[in-house]
């Protein structure tokens, strides 16, 4: 693994593409046809809300509904073809890189969207930091293969220099111009998109990025899908590139949040009985924000988790050292061994609770409120996590060490539906 970053010309290779975009006159509003990334839309009511927002909402492509997986993927492909034929979606006239901005309150994130040359983790150019689930990769691969399209960009971060030239400088100039589109989604986030078609500006971006190394902030399963589909091809072509949003975190730091666990078949009282004597267990006062503050304070001193689902909140911390020595792999760096996600999966899920890491047993939920609500409604256990610092994630990724799946949630995540990439056009 390359830990120091690539040499010039051996880093990120970002090329323009003819973006597929909604034709504003054909839809109710751009906001009504967008969606969060597919893995954030986990609740049926959220899916139904998006479907009812507009008959052309992008969720009908990224999360099609049908009886079988094959039918879902065929339906997405047919829907995409129909929308293209009807003029709901249309390709931009010339290839472009796209500058993308998200703004909400004190949050401002800008980056560049393009087609990024694929590379395995061993090359040290694009660094994954989480494991993936094979069934999810297989499903995404079947969908992308059927649609021959990349329907939503991954979020990748890199560390730029913030100087007077390079990709970030181009972005700062471009945002002074008239955007291709602007919309405000129902979460209050303002989105703007610009096309960069000038050859000199594109060359400036590409030259800068050719010296950079990127961290996959959000989209590990889609990146693994890109690589799988590339391996299926017998000749070079559009499958050698994947749709991404690259953000310079030296200029626009990402926010890192935890991803929580919902244990479908484990009631809270059983979870607490099992950890008695292996962790310190304490009730903490609600409401949820106050309980999360208590979790944050405990996490500053070591591994800590907040259990909910029975109407209260239970803080567990100070794990038994013998338990950790027996269950956590010793052949990994100390920073990995002490991750909350490592301890949760190795000690609690695998050993103490013996909960298989399968969809019928565990759901991964981004919002703490949703995790608690679902746990209380189903008599299940929500395990609320404290976020990991980005620096820890990046350092482990540079060592070639992946974290347990769904360990982090970087954001803001790009809205899905603002620009798509057709493999047929490229």
Secondary structure as GFF3:
##gff-version 3
##sequence-region A 1 426
A	DSSP	beta_strand	14	15	.	.	.	ID=ss1
A	DSSP	beta_strand	19	22	.	.	.	ID=ss2
A	DSSP	three_ten_helix	24	26	.	.	.	ID=ss3
A	DSSP	three_ten_helix	31	33	.	.	.	ID=ss4
A	DSSP	alpha_helix	44	53	.	.	.	ID=ss5
A	DSSP	alpha_helix	59	62	.	.	.	ID=ss6
A	DSSP	alpha_helix	69	86	.	.	.	ID=ss7
A	DSSP	beta_strand	89	91	.	.	.	ID=ss8
A	DSSP	beta_strand	97	104	.	.	.	ID=ss9
A	DSSP	beta_strand	107	117	.	.	.	ID=ss10
A	DSSP	three_ten_helix	121	123	.	.	.	ID=ss11
A	DSSP	beta_strand	126	127	.	.	.	ID=ss12
A	DSSP	alpha_helix	134	147	.	.	.	ID=ss13
A	DSSP	beta_strand	149	150	.	.	.	ID=ss14
A	DSSP	beta_strand	154	158	.	.	.	ID=ss15
A	DSSP	alpha_helix	167	174	.	.	.	ID=ss16
A	DSSP	beta_strand	181	184	.	.	.	ID=ss17
A	DSSP	beta_strand	190	196	.	.	.	ID=ss18
A	DSSP	alpha_helix	199	209	.	.	.	ID=ss19
A	DSSP	beta_strand	214	218	.	.	.	ID=ss20
A	DSSP	alpha_helix	220	231	.	.	.	ID=ss21
A	DSSP	three_ten_helix	238	240	.	.	.	ID=ss22
A	DSSP	beta_strand	241	248	.	.	.	ID=ss23
A	DSSP	beta_strand	255	257	.	.	.	ID=ss24
A	DSSP	beta_strand	260	263	.	.	.	ID=ss25
A	DSSP	alpha_helix	268	275	.	.	.	ID=ss26
A	DSSP	beta_strand	280	284	.	.	.	ID=ss27
A	DSSP	alpha_helix	288	299	.	.	.	ID=ss28
A	DSSP	beta_strand	304	308	.	.	.	ID=ss29
A	DSSP	beta_strand	313	317	.	.	.	ID=ss30
A	DSSP	alpha_helix	321	327	.	.	.	ID=ss31
A	DSSP	alpha_helix	334	337	.	.	.	ID=ss32
A	DSSP	alpha_helix	340	343	.	.	.	ID=ss33
A	DSSP	pi_helix	344	352	.	.	.	ID=ss34
A	DSSP	beta_strand	362	365	.	.	.	ID=ss35
A	DSSP	alpha_helix	368	378	.	.	.	ID=ss36
A	DSSP	beta_strand	381	384	.	.	.	ID=ss37
A	DSSP	alpha_helix	390	398	.	.	.	ID=ss38
A	DSSP	beta_strand	409	411	.	.	.	ID=ss39
A	DSSP	beta_strand	420	422	.	.	.	ID=ss40
###
